[in-house]
Each structure stands twice: as C-alpha cells, then as structure tokens.
Amino acid sequence: MKILKSKRKGNIYSLEIEESPEEVEKSLEAAFIKLSKSAKIPGFRQGKITRSLFEKHYGKEVIVQEALMDVVNIAYSKAIKELNLFVVDYPKNIKPNEYKEGQPFSFSCDVDVKPEVKLGKYKGIKIDKEKETIEESQVQDQIEQLKSQYAQYNPVERACQDGDIIRCNIEAKIDDVIYEPWTKENTAMVIGIGTYSQELDTKIIGMEQNQEKSFSITYKKDAKATDLIGKTLDFKVSITEIREKKLPEFNDEFAVKASKSKTAKELEKSIRSNLEKTTKQQSENKLKTDLLDAISENAKADIQAVMIQRETEHSLKEFERNLAQSKMTFESYSQLIGKDIESLKKEFEEGAKKRIKSELVLEEIAKKETIEASEEDLMAEVKKWNMPKVQTDEEVNEYLKKINTENFKYSIIQQKTLDFLIENAKITTKKK
C-alpha cells in the first residue's frame, strides 16, 4: 500500500491511496471463494467450482466489484494507521480509479479527523478554590439524616402535620375525567416532600383521620408534571391513617446499632472525618473543572457535528440505563423535573460539546508539554487499587497484559496533565 497524496484542509484529510497488484489479487481470490459458496451452476456442487468456470458463467466483473470493496477498506485502514490519523467519521467521496488487471489499483477519499486545537493561555491562570473546612451545622445535618434512617413512625390521633406519613385515597380529575397518574387507593405519602406536588401536601396538612376533603389546584408554569401546566385538578382526598415520625436519641446505643462505632462521640468524630474528606475531594474536583473550563474558554477548536452527535447519543443512552435501574423512563424524568424532552436533549448536547473540547484541549497540552504515561506510571496506578491478587510487580505486569493499556495510558495522561495545570495555576482560596 502506498499513500500517493495526503493533504489536510480544516478537519478533512484528502487521501489518494494505491494498492499493489499482489494485494489486489489476494482480494480477488478471497472474493471468488466467498461468492462461489452460493454460486449455482448445473452439474456442479456449490463451493466446488473453479474460478475460471465461475468467471465464464457469471463474468469477471462480479468478482472484481466484490474484491475492490475489500481493497478499499483494507488499504484505507492501513493508510490511516500509517498516518496516525484519529478518524471521527466514515470516509466519504470515495472515488475508485479504473481497474486494470495485473496493475496497481488506486482510489481517493476524504476523511474527517479530530479538529486542530489552537491553545490560548493555559499557564498562570487565576482560579478560586472552594474552602475545605466544614461547619458544625453540616455534622449535625449528617447526624439528623442518619437518625432519620432509623426513625419510627407511630400512629397518632391528631391532625396531619408536615413530616408525617399518611395512608390515603386520592381521586384526581381534570374536567370530570379521572387523571390516572394521581388517582390512588390506600397509597402512602410523606407529607412535605411533594411526592405529587407541594400544593397537594399543603392542602392535606390539617386533615384528620377518616376525614374527606375536596379541593381544586391550578398548576402553574413551574409544575413538576409538564402535562399539567395551566390545568386545574379537582381532588377528593380521604385519610385512613396518620403516623408521626419519631427520631431515636443520638447515644452510645444508637452508635452501635447504626455504625461500627462504639460510642456516640466516636460516631460523631467519624462523621466529621468523612465530611472533611468528601469536602476536600469535592473542592479539588471543582478546582480541576473550573480550571479546565477557563483554559478551554481560551482555546479554539472547530468541533464537527458528528462528534457532538455521537457523544450526545452515548450520554443519553448511559443516562437512560441509569434511569431504568430506578424504574424510570426519560419521559417520566422530564415530567418530574418539569422540563420538556427537547430542552433536556439540548442540555445533553451542550454538555457533550463541552466535554469534547475539554478532552481535545488536554490532549493538545499533553502533546505540547510532552506529558506521557510510562510503564512505571501504569504499575503505580494499578497498585493504588489494592486488588488482593495484584500486589507484586509480576502480578501487576500479568494484569496489564489482559487490559486495554492504551485507554489506561490515556486516562493517566489526562490526570497528569490536569495536575500539571494545577501546579502552574495561580490559586486563591475563597473566603466564606
């Protein structure tokens, strides 16, 4: 295979590729073998005919057409590998030249590649870092959340209050037609969290057991369910049971029950320590994100629509898989947060574009600063994972033989590049 022409204009490489007569002949033979398996010639078994007989019966052109498709695919793959091109779409404008038996065969094509990045300033960037200290109120909030997990709900004979769990029957109608999603019998609700809507919870507060109440609610533009915006629902609600939330005391007995700690003091210390670690990690992650956003803003890259489309589709599929685990669909999620599907998809598209640009910028900086991932880097990263059967150098090397080290190297280079950018940034800590 020879590359006769290789010229870049913007994000497109124009190539002209030539393949040798010997390689063309190999493809012709392979094409004949493939076609002969389904060829039917009277007096001969399928797959048992000679090439000359096949050509006499069907013509050479059938084999040539099949073979040249393979020649183009194979030669194209070799060419992009030799030129080290990162292709982002299928080749287009494929133009085969005339085929002549026993002579080299050539063709031309255009191929979309990763866009070039023009870096702006990326060293000495001024950036604010979130304060890593935590407030005592945050510790107490965590304690209250933990206590809530062990709360008991005891039956009470009083009017319904915020925070109660109730059992009730709900009939919801729009213009005298039952609204099925919100019409329930013997359903449980936590009052105050807006399972259906905050407006409905507000109307229920103050009701007593065995009381029935009718009322109407008109939903405005901020309604959770977009299909209810501007509509009036007529409700009939009856409460069959009211249970009051009772939190356990935060003492040594609770600490033993809710954790591995032996005392309440020890548990509080553990909660504070975990909060500090989480806050520190969140601060570092946000610093990296903010810094990369600022550097990407300074850079220019003409990102092709096909790259954005594929990244968007990948993100949507991943998100929908996560929703499915919670027994939700993309449509039901959009209703829950009060956004139409097209708006959500637009947000995914914007996110995809931002991620692609950030990756391209990191790659360009890594190239410019000669940041690489050595074998020692790979081994050190694997050892950090503390896998029981991957501890010694020999075990790590065996593990590395089984995985895609190119993707692994890419991720390490990205991290090393981010670390390099942080080292060369001007960081100030925010004052709260």
BELDAUR-V898329 format. One record per pair of residues at least 24 apart in sequence whose C-alpha atoms are under 7 Angstrom apart, sorted by the first residue. I is the first residue (numbers start at 1). J is the second residue. Records with the same first field share a line. If there is no record, write none. Layout:
I = J + J
This chain:
1 = 75
3 = 79
11 = 112 + 113 + 114 + 115
12 = 110 + 111 + 112 + 113
13 = 110 + 111 + 112
14 = 109 + 110 + 111
15 = 108 + 109 + 110
16 = 107 + 108 + 109
17 = 106 + 107 + 108
18 = 104 + 105 + 106 + 107
19 = 75 + 104 + 105 + 106
20 = 104 + 105
21 = 102 + 103 + 104
24 = 71
27 = 67 + 70 + 71
28 = 63 + 64 + 67
31 = 63 + 66 + 67
32 = 63
85 = 113
86 = 113 + 114
87 = 111 + 112 + 113 + 114
88 = 112 + 113 + 114 + 307
115 = 301 + 302 + 303
116 = 301
117 = 299 + 300 + 301 + 360 + 361 + 364
118 = 299 + 300 + 301
119 = 298 + 299 + 300
120 = 298 + 299
121 = 295 + 298
122 = 295
123 = 421 + 424 + 425
124 = 424 + 425 + 426
125 = 425 + 426
126 = 425 + 426 + 427
127 = 291 + 426 + 427 + 428
128 = 427 + 428 + 429 + 430
129 = 283 + 287 + 427 + 428 + 429 + 430
130 = 283 + 429 + 430
131 = 429 + 430 + 431
132 = 279 + 280 + 283
133 = 276
134 = 276
139 = 271 + 272
147 = 247 + 248
148 = 247
150 = 248
151 = 245 + 246 + 247 + 248
152 = 245 + 246 + 247
153 = 243 + 244 + 245 + 246
154 = 243 + 244 + 245
155 = 242 + 243 + 244
156 = 242 + 243 + 244
158 = 208
159 = 206 + 207 + 208
160 = 205 + 206 + 207 + 208 + 242
161 = 205 + 206
162 = 191 + 192 + 205
163 = 190 + 191 + 192 + 245
164 = 190 + 191 + 242 + 243 + 244 + 245
165 = 189 + 190 + 191 + 242 + 243 + 244
166 = 190 + 239 + 241 + 242 + 243
167 = 239 + 240 + 241 + 242
168 = 237 + 238 + 239 + 240
169 = 237 + 238 + 239
170 = 235 + 236 + 237 + 238
171 = 235 + 236 + 237
172 = 233 + 234 + 235 + 236
173 = 233 + 234 + 235
174 = 232 + 233 + 234
208 = 239
209 = 239 + 240 + 241 + 242
210 = 238 + 239 + 240
211 = 238 + 239
212 = 237 + 238 + 239
213 = 237 + 238
222 = 338
223 = 338
224 = 335 + 336 + 337 + 338
225 = 335 + 336 + 338
226 = 335 + 338 + 339
288 = 418
292 = 358
296 = 357 + 358 + 361
308 = 349 + 352 + 353
311 = 352
312 = 348 + 349 + 352
362 = 414 + 417
366 = 417
371 = 413 + 417
372 = 413
373 = 409 + 412 + 413
